[in-house]
Amino acid sequence: MHIPKSFKLSNIPYQVKLTEHIRGPRGVIGRVDYVARNIKIATVNYWTGKPLPTEEMSDTFWHEVTHAILNDMNSPLCSDEIFVTAFANRLNEVVLTAKL
């Protein structure tokens, strides 16, 4: 899957940026900024220095999009990492296996 450069959520544009590393706790590979309306996705594994597989980057994209959607909905699930991860993993599977 190609990672989008931008998208709209509730008609508000979000920018998506690929970056080698993400500021924050070591090993973090994605972050959404609700105020700046952007998502950053790491391209390199912090621990190994090797490029992240595209499927992992895709998973990360959908994980951060799920956070953004739930935040937009004012859902308490927005901060539930277990739910967000489980939902995003399933969404990524659908997107990656969809036949068009």
C-alpha positions as CSV (number, residue, x, y, z in Angstrom):
1,M,0.0,0.0,0.0
2,H,1.2,3.5,-0.8
3,I,1.0,5.8,2.2
4,P,-1.2,8.8,1.3
5,K,0.4,12.3,1.5
6,S,-2.8,13.8,2.8
7,F,-6.5,13.1,3.5
8,K,-9.5,14.9,4.9
9,L,-11.4,14.1,8.1
10,S,-14.6,16.0,8.7
11,N,-13.5,18.1,5.7
12,I,-10.3,19.2,7.6
13,P,-7.1,18.4,5.7
14,Y,-4.4,16.2,7.4
15,Q,-0.9,16.0,6.1
16,V,1.1,12.7,6.3
17,K,4.8,12.9,6.6
18,L,7.3,10.0,6.3
19,T,10.3,10.6,8.5
20,E,13.3,8.5,9.5
21,H,12.5,8.6,13.3
22,I,9.7,10.1,15.4
23,R,10.5,12.2,18.5
24,G,9.2,10.7,21.6
25,P,9.7,7.4,23.4
26,R,12.3,5.1,21.8
27,G,10.8,2.8,19.3
28,V,7.7,4.9,18.5
29,I,6.9,4.6,14.8
30,G,3.9,6.8,14.4
31,R,2.3,9.9,15.9
32,V,-0.8,12.0,15.2
33,D,-1.0,15.6,16.1
34,Y,-4.6,16.7,16.4
35,V,-3.8,20.4,16.5
36,A,-1.3,20.6,13.7
37,R,-3.5,18.0,11.8
38,N,-0.6,15.8,10.7
39,I,0.5,12.2,11.0
40,K,4.2,11.3,11.1
41,I,5.3,7.7,10.2
42,A,8.9,6.5,10.8
43,T,10.6,4.8,7.9
44,V,13.4,3.2,10.0
45,N,13.3,0.8,13.0
46,Y,14.8,2.7,15.9
47,W,16.4,-0.4,17.4
48,T,17.9,-2.0,14.3
49,G,18.4,1.0,12.0
50,K,16.9,-1.1,9.2
51,P,14.0,0.2,7.0
52,L,10.6,-0.6,8.2
53,P,8.6,-3.1,6.1
54,T,5.9,-1.3,4.0
55,E,3.2,-3.5,5.7
56,E,4.3,-2.2,9.2
57,M,4.3,1.4,7.9
58,S,0.8,0.8,6.5
59,D,-0.4,-0.7,9.8
60,T,1.1,2.4,11.5
61,F,-0.7,4.8,9.1
62,W,-4.1,3.1,9.8
63,H,-3.4,3.1,13.6
64,E,-2.8,6.9,13.6
65,V,-5.8,7.4,11.3
66,T,-7.9,5.4,13.8
67,H,-6.8,7.7,16.6
68,A,-7.6,10.8,14.5
69,I,-11.1,9.4,13.6
70,L,-11.9,8.5,17.2
71,N,-10.6,11.9,18.4
72,D,-12.8,13.6,15.8
73,M,-15.8,11.7,17.2
74,N,-14.9,12.6,20.8
75,S,-14.8,8.9,21.6
76,P,-13.1,7.7,24.8
77,L,-11.7,4.9,22.7
78,C,-9.3,7.4,21.2
79,S,-6.8,6.7,24.0
80,D,-7.4,3.0,24.2
81,E,-4.3,1.6,22.6
82,I,-5.5,-2.0,22.7
83,F,-8.7,-1.1,20.8
84,V,-7.0,1.2,18.4
85,T,-4.3,-1.4,17.5
86,A,-6.8,-4.2,17.1
87,F,-9.1,-2.1,14.9
88,A,-6.2,-0.7,12.8
89,N,-4.7,-4.1,12.2
90,R,-8.0,-5.4,10.9
91,L,-8.5,-2.3,8.8
92,N,-5.0,-2.7,7.3
93,E,-5.7,-6.3,6.5
94,V,-8.9,-5.3,4.6
95,V,-7.1,-2.6,2.6
96,L,-4.1,-4.8,1.8
97,T,-6.3,-7.8,0.6
98,A,-9.1,-5.9,-1.1
99,K,-9.7,-6.9,-4.7
100,L,-10.7,-4.0,-6.9
